[in-house]
């Protein structure tokens, strides 16, 4: 018996066609899983944290992530004026502010968001009761020419923000009214 087990131990393993295909499929599956994991790690958005302590509104000068604290002075649709001892700032609440009123005049509020182009794009509002309302991402919209998302203001020919619209085209030339048709000799006019 030991002679048979010695020979089988030295004999190479022969896989049939099904075994080779199974190994190839397993290898491709492992390779695909690794590639998918690598792509997901690259595509995952980065986490951006707002500063924990509020800064005076007057100090808002550079674009970036900010936290400000003050009172709501005035409300204009989805935007409001926030005031503290150092100044005032316009805060945009985005689509959430279109759907419902998020703040009331005179209410103390803490805003975390992105300061850009002279106003704060709010991502979080913290009310006087410490209730946090999430409004949108801190990263903001992508910059540059909009892509073909659909809609009237998007696409390859869409104007950039701040572009002046082209002048209106002149109205078409007025056409003269049609002249009366003279009666032919065979059909006398009545």
N, C-alpha and C positions, 0 to 999 in steps of 0.2 A: 503494500500500500504506500509506503513512503516513496517508492519510485514513481507512482502516478501523481502524487501531490507535488513532487519535485518538478516533474515535467510541466504540470499545469501552472506552477508558479513562475517558470521561466518562459512560458509561451506568452507572446504579446496579446493584448486584448484586441479583438477584432469587432468593430461595430458594424452593424448592417447599415443600409441606406437610411432607415428610420432613425437609428441612433445618431448618425451624423447630422441629420436634419434637426433633430431635437437639440443637440449641442449648439448648432449654429443659431437656432431660434432663441435659445437661452442667452447666448452671447449678444445677439442683436438687441434683445429686450434689456439686458443690463446696460449696454452702450446707450440705448435710447433713453433709459431712465436717468443715467448720469448726465447726458446732454440736456435733457429737460430740466433737471435740477439746476444745472449751471445757468441756463437761460432764464429761469425764474429768479434766480439770485440777482442777475444783472438787471432784469426788468422791474424788480420790486422798487416802489418809490422809497426815497430816503425819508427818514423821520426827522422833522424839523421841530425843535422845541422853542417856545416863546420864552423870553426872560421871565423869571419868577417875580422880580420886583418891578413895580411900575416906574416909568420915567416921566418927568414933567413934559407936558405937551410942547412947550417952547423948545425943548431939546430935539424934537423930531426934525432931522435935517437929511440924514442919509437913508437911502432905501434899505429896508430890511425888516426883520421880524421884531415887533415891539409889543409892550404891554403898557397901557395907559389907564389911569383911574381919574374919574371926575363925575360931574353931574350932567344929565341930559338937558341942554339948554333949549333946543328947538328940534322939531321933527319934520322931515320933508319926504314922505313916502318911505322908501327903503333906506333912506339916509338920515342921519341926525348930527347935530352939532353937539360936541362934548366939550365942556369947559372945566378947567382946573384953575388953581391960583396963578399959573404961569401963562395961560392962553387958552385958545379954542382950536378944535380940530374937527374936520368933517369925517364922519365914519359911515362907510357903506356896508350894509348888512346883506347885500346880494338878493338872491331869489327868495330866501327865507323871509326877508323883510317885506317883499311884495305880497306874500301870502297872508301875513298876520303882523300885528303890531307887537314888536318885541320889547320896546321900552316906552316909558311915559316921561313927559316933561318933568324936570326937577328930581328925577330918580337918580341915586348914586349907582354907578356901574363901572365895572372893570372890563376893558376890551383887550383881547389879545388878537393880533393879526399882523398884516403886512403893510408897512408904510411905503407908498409908492405914488409918485406923481402928485404929491401934495395932499393926499388923504389916506386914511386907514381903511384897508379892506379887512373887515372883521372876520375872524375864524371862530372865535369864542366870545360870548358875552357872559359875564358873571354878575347876576343881579344882587340886590341888597339882601335877599334871603339865601345867598350863596348857591343859588341854582345856576348850573352851567348850561348854556345853550350853544350847541355846536352848529356853526353856520356853513363852513366850507373848508377846503384845504388851505393850509398856510402857504403852499407853494405858489398859488395864483395861476392865472391862465397862461398858456404858452405865448411867447412873444413872436413877432414876425407876422408875415402874411398868412391869413387864415387859409386852411386847406379846404378841399371840396366836401364840407360837412352837409351841405344842403342849406336851404333857407335863402332868403333874399339878400342877406348881407355877407354871405360866405361864398367862397369859390375863387377861382383863379383871377377873375377881374374885379374882385371886391376892393373898395377903397380901404386904405389903412386909416386907423383912427387919427384924426387931425387933418386928413387930406380934405381939400375943398372939393365939393362936387363940381362936375363939369357944368358950364353954363347951359341953360335950357336951349333946346334947338328952336329955331324960329318956326312960327306956324306955317303951314303950307300956303302957297300963294293962292289968293282968292280966285276962284274961277268965275268967269262971266256967265250969266244965265244963258241958257240955250236960246238961239234965235227961233222965232216961229217958222215952221216949215211952210213954204209956199205951196198952194194947191196945184196939183198937176192939171194939165189940159183935159184929161179924161174924167177927172173928178172935180166938178165945180164946188167951191167952198159954199157952205150954207150959212 
